[in-house]
Amino acid sequence: MDFDYSPAVQALRQRLQEFIDRYVLPYNAAWHRSVSQGVFPPPFMDDLKALAKSEGLWNLFLPGLRGDEPGTRLSNLAYAPLAEIMGRLPWASEVFNCSAPDTGNMELLHLFATPDQYRQWLRPLLEGEIRSAFAMSEPDVASSDPTNLQTRVEKVGEQLVLNGRKWFITGASHPHCKLLIVMCRSADDEAPKHARHSMVLVPLETPGVSLERNIAIMQHHTPEGHCEIVFRDVRVPLANLLGQEGAGFAMAQARLGPGRIHHCMRTIGQCELALAMLCERTLERQVFGKYLADLANVQEWIAESRMEIDQARWLVLHAAWRLDQGQQAQARADVAAIKVVTARLQTRVVNRAMQVFGAMGLSPDTPLAYFWTWGRAMQLLDGPDEVHLRTVARHELDQTRQQRGATAAYFTLPEQLLAEPHIR
Ligand SMILES: Cc1cc2nc3c(=O)[nH]c(=O)nc-3n(C[C@H](O)[C@H](O)[C@H](O)COP(=O)(O)OP(=O)(O)OC[C@H]3O[C@@H](n4cnc5c(N)ncnc54)[C@H](O)[C@@H]3O)c2cc1C
């Protein structure tokens, strides 16, 4: 395992950072002003996207791109440090066509789209002409266990008819969002539990699709939305089924691995920024005749943040490497682990930074309150921590079952007791 960034990745990191410093960050205040005035996306977004595309800083995330598709074809490990850089400025990913949930959706379409679906949806997504959303969670059932999902899809003649209600659907109120990938129940109870659901491609403007509201996350409304959507007798052609009927779960697994690496690295970028802001503040601010940086508890916060961020980054890079190696079973547990580790990291590190900033840390004048909120949301979105912990624990127990008794020789019991059958 060599996790040193290769010269090519180093060069890309530098180009990406320079592009952000030169062209994107100068628009940060204007982006917030525009969004607060209800203009989203801001008028300069298309120009920034065109510039990023012309500079080859486009679709940095998708390893399996074909020769005629725009993008860099980086491995997950190579893309990870770039996601970290983009993560520091939450709206920056859109400039490079690397925003969630489009990245996961493009990944999914890349694997399973028919030629028609490719032409109609994947190509415009790869070109950055449209946005998309992934609709799985439902208000009426515990969506941590997706086998509960109830939104129905039925074949009626040459059409698929959908009925149900989804919520917290990220990206659905983005004005460019044209496509919903909807997880629906397509089979009755006789089918095996994990073969009852299918994915259906639903254009957002289809009659019967009703965007009910954009739900705030801890008082914070994002302009692209976390939306509640109702499907009432929504009719789409049979050809809008994505992949095989009943294969929804298997396909969702394919989508979530790389997407979680991206989330985790963006989080690490935000933690790095929070720590840098914390440190700068402690060197400027004095209390009772001392700089904050000179206080022992503040130094501990700084040291703990540095150590925790570095541990998390190595764990994420290791998970990305495992995905790239095709070690799927182990990668699944690793990806579950990083999802928990980085979400907790973000709330801890950002919390320390907010404390050091005093009241200002809770205001919208710094990005900290938003970062903390996002860290808290990360403990739920893409599955709650407890589900990921269960995946890690099950993997650990499976490993142990395969080597049962391997620890017996390390016991310090007297020999005659060790020989007892219940110990062996
Ligand atoms: C900001 C944000 C964005 C989101 N974006 C999307 C999106 O784009 N598309 C989408 O479909 N969904 C999205 N979601 C929804 C998210 O995926 C769900 O909230 C999540 O899967 C949990 O489902 P639930 O809310 O129904 O909680 P429930 O399933 O009702 O679970 C409640 C609690 O039960 C506990 N629990 C669950 N399972 C276990 C277990 N095995 N062991 C112990 N305890 C357990 C956990 O503490 C959990 O928080 C988003 C959520 C947020 C907050």
Ligand as a Chemical Component Dictionary entry (heavy atoms), coordinates in Angstrom:
data_LIG
# 
_chem_comp.id                   LIG 
_chem_comp.type                 NON-POLYMER 
_chem_comp.pdbx_formal_charge   0 
_chem_comp.three_letter_code    LIG 
# 
loop_
_chem_comp_atom.comp_id 
_chem_comp_atom.atom_id 
_chem_comp_atom.alt_atom_id 
_chem_comp_atom.type_symbol 
_chem_comp_atom.charge 
_chem_comp_atom.model_Cartn_x 
_chem_comp_atom.model_Cartn_y 
_chem_comp_atom.model_Cartn_z 
_chem_comp_atom.pdbx_ordinal 
LIG C1  C1  C 0 -29.525 15.958 5.008  1  
LIG C2  C2  C 0 -30.151 14.676 4.595  2  
LIG C3  C3  C 0 -30.154 14.326 3.260  3  
LIG C4  C4  C 0 -30.769 13.133 2.845  4  
LIG N1  N1  N 0 -30.804 12.843 1.500  5  
LIG C5  C5  C 0 -31.500 11.755 1.073  6  
LIG C6  C6  C 0 -31.652 11.490 -0.330 7  
LIG O1  O1  O 0 -31.145 12.216 -1.184 8  
LIG N2  N2  N 0 -32.405 10.422 -0.701 9  
LIG C7  C7  C 0 -32.989 9.594  0.210  10 
LIG O2  O2  O 0 -33.645 8.651  -0.198 11 
LIG N3  N3  N 0 -32.862 9.829  1.541  12 
LIG C8  C8  C 0 -32.138 10.875 2.000  13 
LIG N4  N4  N 0 -32.039 11.130 3.351  14 
LIG C9  C9  C 0 -32.713 10.259 4.308  15 
LIG C10 C10 C 0 -31.761 9.310  5.032  16 
LIG O3  O3  O 0 -31.165 8.408  4.139  17 
LIG C11 C11 C 0 -32.583 8.597  6.121  18 
LIG O4  O4  O 0 -32.957 9.582  7.061  19 
LIG C12 C12 C 0 -31.824 7.490  6.812  20 
LIG O5  O5  O 0 -31.614 6.390  5.941  21 
LIG C13 C13 C 0 -32.568 6.980  8.076  22 
LIG O6  O6  O 0 -33.879 6.632  7.795  23 
LIG P1  P1  P 0 -35.080 7.236  8.708  24 
LIG O7  O7  O 0 -34.933 8.707  8.771  25 
LIG O8  O8  O 0 -36.345 6.672  8.186  26 
LIG O9  O9  O 0 -34.795 6.694  10.165 27 
LIG P2  P2  P 0 -35.365 5.301  10.821 28 
LIG O10 O10 O 0 -35.145 4.187  9.838  29 
LIG O11 O11 O 0 -36.726 5.585  11.299 30 
LIG O12 O12 O 0 -34.366 5.105  11.992 31 
LIG C14 C14 C 0 -34.426 5.867  13.215 32 
LIG C15 C15 C 0 -33.273 5.484  14.088 33 
LIG O13 O13 O 0 -33.319 4.104  14.408 34 
LIG C16 C16 C 0 -32.020 3.673  14.763 35 
LIG N5  N5  N 0 -31.669 2.450  14.031 36 
LIG C17 C17 C 0 -31.962 2.131  12.756 37 
LIG N6  N6  N 0 -31.431 0.925  12.446 38 
LIG C18 C18 C 0 -30.784 0.478  13.534 39 
LIG C19 C19 C 0 -30.034 -0.696 13.860 40 
LIG N7  N7  N 0 -29.828 -1.665 12.948 41 
LIG N8  N8  N 0 -29.509 -0.802 15.109 42 
LIG C20 C20 C 0 -29.695 0.182  16.020 43 
LIG N9  N9  N 0 -30.408 1.299  15.786 44 
LIG C21 C21 C 0 -30.930 1.454  14.558 45 
LIG C22 C22 C 0 -31.055 4.783  14.379 46 
LIG O14 O14 O 0 -30.679 5.520  15.529 47 
LIG C23 C23 C 0 -31.892 5.652  13.470 48 
LIG O15 O15 O 0 -31.470 6.996  13.452 49 
LIG C24 C24 C 0 -31.374 12.287 3.790  50 
LIG C25 C25 C 0 -31.355 12.633 5.157  51 
LIG C26 C26 C 0 -30.761 13.805 5.554  52 
LIG C27 C27 C 0 -30.761 14.166 7.000  53 
# 
loop_
_chem_comp_bond.comp_id 
_chem_comp_bond.atom_id_1 
_chem_comp_bond.atom_id_2 
_chem_comp_bond.value_order 
_chem_comp_bond.pdbx_ordinal 
LIG C1  C2  SING 1  
LIG C2  C3  SING 2  
LIG C2  C26 DOUB 3  
LIG C3  C4  DOUB 4  
LIG C4  N1  SING 5  
LIG C4  C24 SING 6  
LIG N1  C5  DOUB 7  
LIG C5  C6  SING 8  
LIG C5  C8  SING 9  
LIG C6  O1  DOUB 10 
LIG C6  N2  SING 11 
LIG N2  C7  SING 12 
LIG C7  O2  DOUB 13 
LIG C7  N3  SING 14 
LIG N3  C8  DOUB 15 
LIG C8  N4  SING 16 
LIG N4  C9  SING 17 
LIG N4  C24 SING 18 
LIG C9  C10 SING 19 
LIG C10 O3  SING 20 
LIG C10 C11 SING 21 
LIG C11 O4  SING 22 
LIG C11 C12 SING 23 
LIG C12 O5  SING 24 
LIG C12 C13 SING 25 
LIG C13 O6  SING 26 
LIG O6  P1  SING 27 
LIG P1  O7  DOUB 28 
LIG P1  O8  SING 29 
LIG P1  O9  SING 30 
LIG O9  P2  SING 31 
LIG P2  O10 DOUB 32 
LIG P2  O11 SING 33 
LIG P2  O12 SING 34 
LIG O12 C14 SING 35 
LIG C14 C15 SING 36 
LIG C15 O13 SING 37 
LIG C15 C23 SING 38 
LIG O13 C16 SING 39 
LIG C16 N5  SING 40 
LIG C16 C22 SING 41 
LIG N5  C17 SING 42 
LIG N5  C21 SING 43 
LIG C17 N6  DOUB 44 
LIG N6  C18 SING 45 
LIG C18 C19 SING 46 
LIG C18 C21 DOUB 47 
LIG C19 N7  SING 48 
LIG C19 N8  DOUB 49 
LIG N8  C20 SING 50 
LIG C20 N9  DOUB 51 
LIG N9  C21 SING 52 
LIG C22 O14 SING 53 
LIG C22 C23 SING 54 
LIG C23 O15 SING 55 
LIG C24 C25 DOUB 56 
LIG C25 C26 SING 57 
LIG C26 C27 SING 58 
# 
